Amino acid sequence: MVKNVLFGKNGQTSDPTGNILKVQVYFDQLNYESISEEEAYGAISLLADLGGQIGFWVGLSVLAAFEVIELLFDLCRLGFLWCCNRGKVKQESANLDGRMMSSRKPSLTNIHKF
């Protein structure tokens, strides 16, 4: 097609001034919009937040460890007290049963109807 414009249909050169088109491009306004990207979360902020989270979770785990230690201590203490008092409770209950058996006399008033 370009060859036809410059040389014509039969191969002879033609006047190119009749085949030129002038295009003017212009802007309605000379304003422009600049778009740029910036980091929303800087490296310093990231490190600070990570340090805060790590401190929070480590502190929480230390508190949990102390709670477990306290629980084990309380369980050991209760187990020790239970073992020490078990003999006393048996002896006291035997004494009470002995007193009750000796003080009871069979009577019809002790029989309850359900």
C-alpha positions as CSV (number, residue, x, y, z in Angstrom):
1,M,0.0,0.0,0.0
2,V,2.8,2.4,0.8
3,K,4.3,1.5,-2.5
4,N,1.1,2.5,-4.2
5,V,1.0,5.9,-2.5
6,L,4.6,6.9,-3.4
7,F,4.8,5.3,-6.8
8,G,1.2,5.2,-8.1
9,K,-0.6,2.2,-9.5
10,N,1.5,1.8,-12.6
11,G,4.9,2.1,-10.9
12,Q,5.7,5.8,-11.8
13,T,6.5,8.3,-9.1
14,S,3.7,10.6,-8.2
15,D,3.6,13.8,-6.3
16,P,3.5,12.9,-2.5
17,T,2.1,16.3,-1.4
18,G,-1.4,15.3,-2.4
19,N,-1.2,12.1,-0.4
20,I,0.0,13.6,3.0
21,L,-2.3,14.0,5.9
22,K,-1.5,16.4,8.8
23,V,-2.8,15.4,12.2
24,Q,-2.7,17.8,15.2
25,V,-2.8,16.3,18.6
26,Y,-3.5,18.6,21.5
27,F,-4.6,18.3,25.2
28,D,-7.8,19.9,26.5
29,Q,-6.0,20.7,29.8
30,L,-2.3,20.7,30.7
31,N,-2.9,19.0,34.0
32,Y,-1.4,15.6,34.8
33,E,-1.9,13.0,37.5
34,S,1.2,11.5,39.0
35,I,0.8,8.0,40.5
36,S,3.6,6.8,42.8
37,E,3.9,3.8,45.1
38,E,5.1,4.0,48.7
39,E,5.5,1.4,51.3
40,A,2.6,1.4,53.7
41,Y,4.5,-0.4,56.5
42,G,8.1,0.4,56.9
43,A,10.9,-1.9,58.0
44,I,11.2,-0.2,61.4
45,S,7.5,-0.5,62.1
46,L,7.6,-4.1,61.1
47,L,10.5,-4.9,63.4
48,A,8.8,-3.0,66.3
49,D,5.5,-4.9,65.9
50,L,7.3,-8.2,65.6
51,G,9.2,-7.5,68.8
52,G,6.0,-6.5,70.6
53,Q,4.3,-9.7,69.5
54,I,7.2,-11.9,70.5
55,G,7.4,-10.2,73.9
56,F,3.7,-10.7,74.4
57,W,3.7,-14.4,73.6
58,V,6.9,-15.1,75.6
59,G,5.4,-13.3,78.6
60,L,2.2,-15.2,78.2
61,S,4.1,-18.5,78.1
62,V,6.2,-17.6,81.2
63,L,3.0,-16.8,83.1
64,A,1.5,-20.1,82.0
65,A,4.6,-22.0,83.1
66,F,4.3,-20.4,86.6
67,E,0.6,-21.3,86.7
68,V,1.5,-25.0,85.9
69,I,4.2,-25.0,88.6
70,E,1.7,-23.5,91.1
71,L,-0.9,-26.1,90.2
72,L,1.6,-29.0,90.7
73,F,2.7,-27.5,94.0
74,D,-1.0,-27.2,95.2
75,L,-1.7,-30.8,94.1
76,C,1.4,-32.1,95.9
77,R,0.4,-30.2,99.0
78,L,-3.2,-31.5,98.9
79,G,-2.0,-35.0,98.3
80,F,0.3,-34.8,101.3
81,L,-2.4,-33.4,103.6
82,W,-4.8,-36.1,102.4
83,C,-2.3,-38.9,103.1
84,C,-1.5,-37.4,106.6
85,N,-5.1,-36.9,107.6
86,R,-6.4,-40.2,106.2
87,G,-5.3,-42.1,109.3
88,K,-6.8,-39.6,111.7
89,V,-10.1,-39.7,109.8
90,K,-10.3,-43.5,110.0
91,Q,-9.6,-43.4,113.7
92,E,-12.2,-40.8,114.4
93,S,-14.8,-42.5,112.3
94,A,-14.1,-45.8,114.1
95,N,-14.5,-44.0,117.5
96,L,-17.8,-42.5,116.3
97,D,-19.1,-45.8,115.0
98,G,-18.2,-47.5,118.3
99,R,-20.1,-44.9,120.3
100,M,-23.1,-44.9,118.1
101,M,-23.4,-48.7,118.1
102,S,-23.2,-48.8,121.9
103,S,-25.8,-46.1,122.3
104,R,-28.3,-47.5,119.9
105,K,-30.9,-49.8,121.0
106,P,-33.3,-51.4,118.7
107,S,-36.6,-49.7,118.7
108,L,-39.6,-49.4,116.4
109,T,-39.1,-45.6,116.3
110,N,-35.8,-46.0,114.4
111,I,-37.6,-47.7,111.5
112,H,-38.7,-45.2,108.9
113,K,-41.2,-45.9,106.2
114,F,-40.5,-44.6,102.7
